Amino acid sequence: MTALNSEDSPVYLKLRATISAAILRGDFRAGDQLPSVRALAAEHGANPLTVAKAYQSFQDDGYVEVRRGVGMFVLPGAAEKLKLAERDLFLKTSWPRIRSHIDLLGLDVADLLERERA
C-alpha cells in the first residue's frame, strides 16, 4: 500500500498509485479490465516486470482478479475498499507530516481551508 503522491517511492509503487487513483476517480469500475501489463509498461516507460509487480499487489489486496488468458479485472467493492485503505494510510502517514509542517510554518488550518474554497 502506498500514499497516492509518494514521489520518492519505487516505480512499482508509483504505478500502483496511478492505478489506485484511476480506480478511485472511477476511470476503472467494478468489472472493467485494466490495461495489459505490456500496454501499461509502454505507456509509462516501465519494465513489464515492474508493472506485473504492481498488478500482483492489487491482486494480493483483493482489488482485482486475473482471468487467465483474458486479463486483469477490477472486483466489485474494490473502489470502496481502496478508498478506506488510502484514507487510513493518509491519516497514519501523510497527515502527521503535513500537520507538523503546517505548525512549523505557523499556518492556520482554517485559513488554508478557506483559501482553497476561494
Secondary structure, 3 states (H helix, E strand, C coil): CCCCCCCCCCHHHHHHHHHHHHHHHCCCCCCCECCCHHHHHHHHCCCHHHHHHHHHHHHHCCCEEEECCCEEEECCCHHHHHHHHHHHHHHHHHHHHHHHHHHHHCCCHHHHHHHHHC
